[in-house]
Amino acid sequence: MAGFAGTLAVYPIAAFVNAIAGIVPPIPSTALFVGLGALNATNGEPSFLGLVLAMIAGSIAGDLVLYAVASRFDFRRWPLLSSPRAQRRLDRIEDRLTDEALEVLVISRFIPLGRTAVSLLAGAGRMPLRDFTGALTTASVLWALYSVGFGWVTARWIPVPTIVAVIIAIVLSIVLGFAISRLGDWWIERRADD
């Protein structure tokens, strides 16, 4: 892994994985970038800046594809999103999206299916493309810095062999992501009740 991480191919491949992760949410793009950030901390490769830029590019590309899909198809009828619970959740997110787009886009990165749902809602007509792209870019920068930075900081603070540092960074990011996801759920529910 460390050998491949030192090649230029790692950046477009990682960006592609992140773009696809918006469309196919089970792909663990955050864990990939956390792990690569830990590799940077222990080996100096791949480039920290290169990883951040790749994650930003993949995030923007994947979310803009979802935006375009939702502008042409009624995604609320998709089986995965058609349950009454999913519809209520989409309604709550949609209510927040108009007034608090940046907050919703940042928090959605940590909620399972959140990134996908928010991009679809924005594309379905709730948000103009220009506004979505601006908030998306800012959210993508913050998410990329968090993900790559978390891996880097974890590997620097815990002096263990590279593979152990990568595993620890990924596990800790999943635990922190779960906690942020629960807080995000609470925030969406609380804001919907206001």
N, C-alpha and C positions, 0 to 999 in steps of 0.2 A: 504493500500500500504506500509506504513512504517513497518508494521509487517512482511510482505513478504520480504521486502528489507533487513531485518536482517537475513534471512536464507541463507544457502549455495546454495540453488536451484536458487537464482537470477542470479548467474554467468553463469552457463551453459545455462540457458534459454535466458539470454541477449545475450550471444555469438551466440546462434542459431538464434535469431532474426536478429542479425547483418549479419550473414552469408546469411540468406535468403534474406535480403534486397539488397544484391548485385545481386541476381538472379531475385527478384521481387521488382524493385525499389520503388514502392509506399509505401513500409513498412518503417515507420519513425524511423529508428534505431538511427540516430543522436539525435533526440528529446528524445528518450528513455534514452540514456546515459546522455544527458544534465539534464534531470529530475532526474535521479538517482544520478548524481553528486550534484545536489541541495539538495536532501535528505541527502546525506552524510554530507553536510555542516551544515544542521540544526539538524540532529539526530545522526550523527556519523556512520550511517549504510546506505547502504552497504559500504564495504571497498573501499576507493579511488583506491588503488593499484589493488584490485580485479576487479573493474570495468574497469580500463585501460587494464588489462591483458585479460579480457573477450572480450572487444571490439577489441583488437588486434587479438586475436584468431579467432573471428568471421569474421573479415575483411579478414584475410589471407585465411581462409577456403573457404569462399564464392567466393573470387576472383580466387582462384586456381581451383574451380569447373568450373567457367566460362572459364578460360584459357583452361581447358581440353575439354570442350564442343566445343569451337571454333577451337580447333586443329582437330576436327573430322567432323564438320558440317560447311557449308557455311552460316554463320549467316547474311551476307549482304542481303540475299534473304528473311529474316524474314519480315513480313508485317510492323512491327513497325519501321524497319530500312531501308526500301526499297525506300522511297521517294527520289527525287533528292536532296532536302535540307539535309536530313539525310546522304545521300551518300557523299555530299560535306563536311559536318561536319566530318564524319568519315575519309575522306581523309586528312583533315587538322590535325586532332588529330594524325593520323598514321604518318604523316610527322614529327611531333614533338616527337613522342614516341621514335624514334631511338636515337636522339641526347640529349633529355632532359627527360628521363624516370621518374626520381624522381619528377621533377616539374609537369609533366603531371599527374602522379599518385596522388600527393597531391591535385592539383587543381581539379582533376576529382571528388574528394569526395564532392565538393560543387556544382557541376553542375548536374542538373537533368539528369539522365541516364548516367552521365559521368563515374562513377565507373564501371558500366556494360559495356559501350562501350570500355573503355580502356582495361579492362581485356579480352574482346572478341578479340580486335585488337591484343593484345600481343599474345594470344593463336593461332591466325590465322597464325602465323609464322613470325610475324614482330620482335619478340623479343625472345631470348633464355630463357628457363625456369629459369635458374640460375640467369640471369640478372633481369628478372621480379620479382623473389622471393626476391632478395635483395632490389630492389627499393620498392616493395610492403610492405616489412616489415618496412622499414623506414617511408614510407607514412602512414602506419597503426598506428605506434607509435605516430607520430605527430597528426594524426586525433583523436586518442583516448585521448591524453593529452589535445587537444583543446576542445573536446566535454565534457568530464567529468570535466575538469578544468573550462570551461565556466559556467557550472551549479553550480559548487562549489563557484566560485568567485561571481557570480550574487547573489546567496542566502546569501553569507556573507556580501555583500555590501548593500543589501536592507533588512532592518530589518522588516520583515513581517512574518505572520504565514507560516508554512511549505508549505501548498498547494498553497498559493499565490506565495511563492518564486519559487516553481517548475514551476508554470504556467508562471511567469515572465521570468524565465530562458529559458524556451522552446520558448516563443514568441520572446525574444531578439535573441536567437540563429537562429531562422528561418529568422528574418530580416537580421542579419549579414550574414547568409548563402546565402540569396538572393543577397546581395551586393557582396559577394565574388564570387558567381556564375556569376554575370554580369562582374566582373573584369576578371574572368577566360575566359569567352566568348571573351572578348576584347583581352586578351592575346593570345588566340589561333588564332583569326582572324589576329591580328597584326603580330604575328610570321609567319603565313602562307604567308603573303604578303612580308616578308623580303626575 
